[in-house]
Amino acid sequence: MMTLAQHIAALATRIGQELKARVTPEHPGLARAWVSFGWQPQNGGHIVIHAGHNVKKVLRLAPGKYRVIFDEPMLDAHYCWLAFARNGDKAMKMAAARVSCDDKTEDDVELVCATPSGTLADSSEINVVVYR
């Protein structure tokens, strides 16, 4: 049978292990930025940000072409980003990376939204996640 002192020591050891293994805000597995936004064509059209973190704003550069501007810049441009698009009209769309290197900086990332045939098209919901 364990004494009270042994129970307290075991508890302190367990708490130490949990604290050592905890995920901190600096952990590389956590998203550095994310945003859910969409193009609303009503009243001349505008971007609506549904929710987000570390995103200052989203600009529509052209139909199906967007720039996500970070609130706090990334350390460098060597970050990973993922995006997908979906529409209420059930038309399939995809979000993809631009091909030239100047479309991804510490301050922002550009993406395109296109139909399966490659035509750029707006979407009512585009989700972007950035890891670094």
N, C-alpha and C positions, 0 to 999 in steps of 0.2 A: 504494500500500500504506500502511495506517494504522500509525502508530507505537504503541508501548505507551501512551504518554501520551494519544494520541487515543482509543484503545480505553477507557481508564479514564475519560476525560472523557465519552465517549458513554454509558458504563455509568452514571456518576453522573447524567447528564441523564435517562436512562431511569428510574432509581430515583426521582428527584425527581418525575417525571411520575406514576409509579405511586402514590407516597405522597400526592400532591395529589389524586388521583382516588379514593382508597380510601374505603370506607364506614365511618364511625365509628358508635359506639353512639347518637349524637345524630341520625343521619340520619333524616329524616322518612319514608323508605320502609321502615324496619324496624318490626316490631310492637313496641308498648310493653307489651303483655300478650297472653297466649293461654292457652287451657285446653281440654283434652279431658276431659269428664266424662260421667257417666251415672247414671241412677236405677236402683238395684238393689232390686227389690221384696221380696227374700228377707228373712226375720227381721224383719219390721216395716218394712222399707224404709230405704234410706240412699243418700246421694250417694257415688260413687266418683270421685275425680280420677285419671284415667289418666296425665296428664302436663300440665305447665303452666309458665308463666313470669310472674312478677309478679302472681300470683293467690294471695291469702291463703286464701280459702275460697269455696265455692259453697253457697248456701242454697236449699232447695226451699221456696217460699212456699205453694204449692198444687199440685195435679196440673198439670203442664205449665208452671208458672210458677217462674222461678229468679232469684236475685240473685247475680251474680259480684262478689266484693269484691276490690279490688286490694290488693296488698301495699304498693306505693308509689303514692300518688294521682296522677292525671293533672294536668297544669297547670291545666286547666279542663274544662268539660263539652263542649267543641267538638271531640270526637274522633270518629273513624269506627270503627264496629264491624261485623263480619260474623259470621254464625253459620249453621250448618246442622246438621241432625239426621238420624240414620239409625238403623234398628233391625235387629236380627238376625232379626226375624220378617218382614222384607221389606215391612212396612206403611209406606207413604209418610208422612213427617212433615216439617214445616218449622219452622225457628226464625225468629222475627220480632221486630221492635222493639215496645215498648209505645207507646201513643199519647200519653200525658200527659208533660209535660216534667219532672216530678219523678222520673221513673224512670231518669234518667241523670245521674249526678253525677260529681264528681272522684274519689270514693271507690268507686263501684260502678255497675253497669249491670244493669237487669232485662230479661229476655227471656221470651218465651213459646214453647212448642213446641206445635204444633197439627197436627191431621190436615187433609187437603185440604178437608174440610167445615167447618173452623173450630173443631172441638172441641179444647179443651186436652187434651194427652196427654203423659205422660212418655215418655222415650226412653232407651235404654241407652247411646247415644253422642250427645253434643252437642259441637260444636266451635265455639269463639268466638275471634276475633282482633280486637285493638284497635290502631288506628294513630293517631298524633298527630304 
